[in-house]
Amino acid sequence: MNKEKIRSDIRVQGLDWMEEVPNDMIGSMDVILVSDCIYYPESVDPLVNVISNLSNTSTKVYLSYERREDKLDLYKQFFDKISSNFGALKKLFDRECSSKN
């Protein structure tokens, strides 16, 4: 229905955070979507590096994650590091979810 209205290239690609970002991708992203990727202390630095390397001054990064009480220190570590690279962070939505329906 809206296919004819899309006038841009869209590319979805998985990345191994432990590897270097390919040169043709450095600073080339308009939008980066990160979903539920903050879970191991060892992954924080590589994730921050990948996001930083893919970004430019106009890149929008959207991050979603399930807030887990046992990971609060890890979230703080991630947001402290990412904010030192990006400056202002804006929380768009915060909602506690329950497994009960």
MODELLER restraints for C-alpha pairs under 7 A, 6 or more apart:
rsr = mdl.restraints
at = mdl.atoms
rsr.add(forms.Gaussian(group=physical.xy_distance, feature=features.Distance(at['CA:17:A'], at['CA:46:A']), mean=5.32, stdev=0.5))
rsr.add(forms.Gaussian(group=physical.xy_distance, feature=features.Distance(at['CA:17:A'], at['CA:47:A']), mean=5.98, stdev=0.5))
rsr.add(forms.Gaussian(group=physical.xy_distance, feature=features.Distance(at['CA:17:A'], at['CA:50:A']), mean=6.17, stdev=0.5))
rsr.add(forms.Gaussian(group=physical.xy_distance, feature=features.Distance(at['CA:18:A'], at['CA:46:A']), mean=6.08, stdev=0.5))
rsr.add(forms.Gaussian(group=physical.xy_distance, feature=features.Distance(at['CA:21:A'], at['CA:50:A']), mean=6.66, stdev=0.5))
rsr.add(forms.Gaussian(group=physical.xy_distance, feature=features.Distance(at['CA:21:A'], at['CA:53:A']), mean=6.90, stdev=0.5))
rsr.add(forms.Gaussian(group=physical.xy_distance, feature=features.Distance(at['CA:25:A'], at['CA:54:A']), mean=6.15, stdev=0.5))
rsr.add(forms.Gaussian(group=physical.xy_distance, feature=features.Distance(at['CA:26:A'], at['CA:53:A']), mean=5.33, stdev=0.5))
rsr.add(forms.Gaussian(group=physical.xy_distance, feature=features.Distance(at['CA:26:A'], at['CA:54:A']), mean=4.74, stdev=0.5))
rsr.add(forms.Gaussian(group=physical.xy_distance, feature=features.Distance(at['CA:27:A'], at['CA:53:A']), mean=5.95, stdev=0.5))
rsr.add(forms.Gaussian(group=physical.xy_distance, feature=features.Distance(at['CA:27:A'], at['CA:54:A']), mean=4.54, stdev=0.5))
rsr.add(forms.Gaussian(group=physical.xy_distance, feature=features.Distance(at['CA:27:A'], at['CA:55:A']), mean=4.53, stdev=0.5))
rsr.add(forms.Gaussian(group=physical.xy_distance, feature=features.Distance(at['CA:27:A'], at['CA:56:A']), mean=4.73, stdev=0.5))
rsr.add(forms.Gaussian(group=physical.xy_distance, feature=features.Distance(at['CA:28:A'], at['CA:54:A']), mean=6.01, stdev=0.5))
rsr.add(forms.Gaussian(group=physical.xy_distance, feature=features.Distance(at['CA:28:A'], at['CA:55:A']), mean=6.49, stdev=0.5))
rsr.add(forms.Gaussian(group=physical.xy_distance, feature=features.Distance(at['CA:28:A'], at['CA:56:A']), mean=6.83, stdev=0.5))
rsr.add(forms.Gaussian(group=physical.xy_distance, feature=features.Distance(at['CA:29:A'], at['CA:54:A']), mean=5.83, stdev=0.5))
rsr.add(forms.Gaussian(group=physical.xy_distance, feature=features.Distance(at['CA:29:A'], at['CA:55:A']), mean=5.73, stdev=0.5))
rsr.add(forms.Gaussian(group=physical.xy_distance, feature=features.Distance(at['CA:29:A'], at['CA:59:A']), mean=6.13, stdev=0.5))
rsr.add(forms.Gaussian(group=physical.xy_distance, feature=features.Distance(at['CA:30:A'], at['CA:58:A']), mean=6.82, stdev=0.5))
rsr.add(forms.Gaussian(group=physical.xy_distance, feature=features.Distance(at['CA:30:A'], at['CA:59:A']), mean=4.57, stdev=0.5))
rsr.add(forms.Gaussian(group=physical.xy_distance, feature=features.Distance(at['CA:30:A'], at['CA:60:A']), mean=6.26, stdev=0.5))
rsr.add(forms.Gaussian(group=physical.xy_distance, feature=features.Distance(at['CA:31:A'], at['CA:59:A']), mean=5.52, stdev=0.5))
rsr.add(forms.Gaussian(group=physical.xy_distance, feature=features.Distance(at['CA:31:A'], at['CA:60:A']), mean=4.80, stdev=0.5))
rsr.add(forms.Gaussian(group=physical.xy_distance, feature=features.Distance(at['CA:31:A'], at['CA:61:A']), mean=5.77, stdev=0.5))
rsr.add(forms.Gaussian(group=physical.xy_distance, feature=features.Distance(at['CA:32:A'], at['CA:60:A']), mean=6.33, stdev=0.5))
rsr.add(forms.Gaussian(group=physical.xy_distance, feature=features.Distance(at['CA:32:A'], at['CA:61:A']), mean=4.69, stdev=0.5))
rsr.add(forms.Gaussian(group=physical.xy_distance, feature=features.Distance(at['CA:32:A'], at['CA:62:A']), mean=6.19, stdev=0.5))
rsr.add(forms.Gaussian(group=physical.xy_distance, feature=features.Distance(at['CA:33:A'], at['CA:61:A']), mean=6.05, stdev=0.5))
rsr.add(forms.Gaussian(group=physical.xy_distance, feature=features.Distance(at['CA:33:A'], at['CA:62:A']), mean=4.97, stdev=0.5))
rsr.add(forms.Gaussian(group=physical.xy_distance, feature=features.Distance(at['CA:33:A'], at['CA:63:A']), mean=6.10, stdev=0.5))
rsr.add(forms.Gaussian(group=physical.xy_distance, feature=features.Distance(at['CA:34:A'], at['CA:62:A']), mean=6.12, stdev=0.5))
rsr.add(forms.Gaussian(group=physical.xy_distance, feature=features.Distance(at['CA:34:A'], at['CA:63:A']), mean=4.71, stdev=0.5))
rsr.add(forms.Gaussian(group=physical.xy_distance, feature=features.Distance(at['CA:34:A'], at['CA:64:A']), mean=6.33, stdev=0.5))
rsr.add(forms.Gaussian(group=physical.xy_distance, feature=features.Distance(at['CA:35:A'], at['CA:63:A']), mean=5.76, stdev=0.5))
rsr.add(forms.Gaussian(group=physical.xy_distance, feature=features.Distance(at['CA:35:A'], at['CA:64:A']), mean=4.77, stdev=0.5))
rsr.add(forms.Gaussian(group=physical.xy_distance, feature=features.Distance(at['CA:35:A'], at['CA:65:A']), mean=5.84, stdev=0.5))
rsr.add(forms.Gaussian(group=physical.xy_distance, feature=features.Distance(at['CA:36:A'], at['CA:64:A']), mean=5.87, stdev=0.5))
rsr.add(forms.Gaussian(group=physical.xy_distance, feature=features.Distance(at['CA:36:A'], at['CA:65:A']), mean=4.20, stdev=0.5))
rsr.add(forms.Gaussian(group=physical.xy_distance, feature=features.Distance(at['CA:36:A'], at['CA:66:A']), mean=6.46, stdev=0.5))
rsr.add(forms.Gaussian(group=physical.xy_distance, feature=features.Distance(at['CA:38:A'], at['CA:44:A']), mean=6.81, stdev=0.5))
rsr.add(forms.Gaussian(group=physical.xy_distance, feature=features.Distance(at['CA:38:A'], at['CA:75:A']), mean=6.96, stdev=0.5))
rsr.add(forms.Gaussian(group=physical.xy_distance, feature=features.Distance(at['CA:41:A'], at['CA:74:A']), mean=6.39, stdev=0.5))
rsr.add(forms.Gaussian(group=physical.xy_distance, feature=features.Distance(at['CA:44:A'], at['CA:78:A']), mean=5.78, stdev=0.5))
rsr.add(forms.Gaussian(group=physical.xy_distance, feature=features.Distance(at['CA:48:A'], at['CA:82:A']), mean=5.86, stdev=0.5))
rsr.add(forms.Gaussian(group=physical.xy_distance, feature=features.Distance(at['CA:52:A'], at['CA:85:A']), mean=6.95, stdev=0.5))
rsr.add(forms.Gaussian(group=physical.xy_distance, feature=features.Distance(at['CA:83:A'], at['CA:89:A']), mean=6.64, stdev=0.5))
